[in-house]
Structures are given as structure tokens and as C-alpha cells.
Amino acid sequence: MTGHTISRNRYFLIFAALIVLLVLTIFMAYVDLGPFNVIVAITIAIIKATLVILYFMHVRYSSRVTWVFVSAGFFWLLIMFTLTMSDIATRFTF
């Protein structure tokens, strides 16, 4: 069974994108966006996780069964984030 080969340049490009996103995450930690801090942080984290899953875990060129299981994992992660955010949003702060 032969797998899809990805060039080194692609790996370096993805690595550079992850480093840029890391610097953006650190920068955003010092910026006060009020209630949007969590949304921006989660968005950046999801982009980084997607890059890692697609390229470093080779899911992009995998079979459709692998895509189904990865999608199911993201679906459950979305459910957990939604439940967590709804819990935080309904808390009263005195």
C-alpha cells in the first residue's frame, strides 16, 4: 500500500503557519477584547488543530472512513464547547 507523499516544502509551510498562529495566540492574550477573548482563542486553536490533523496526521489524503471518524471527533468536540460556553454564559457574576 503506497501512501501519498507530501513535499518537505509543504511541511515547512504548515510549520511556519503554526508558528505564526502561535505568535498570534500569544499576542491576543495581551489584547483585551472583552467577551470575545475566548471566541478568538478557540478559533485560533481550531485552525491550529485542523492544520495538525490534516497534514501531520495525514488525514487529508486518507480514506473516507478516516474522514468520518475525524468528523465525528470534531462534532463531539463542538458539542463539548457548546455545552461549556452555555454554562459559562449563564453564570451570574456578582
Secondary structure, DSSP 8 states (H G I E B T S, - for coil): -------HHHHHHHHHHHHHHHHHHHHHHTS--TTHHHHHHHHHHHHHHHHIIIIIS--TTS-HHHHHHHHHHHHHHHHHHHHHHHHHHT----
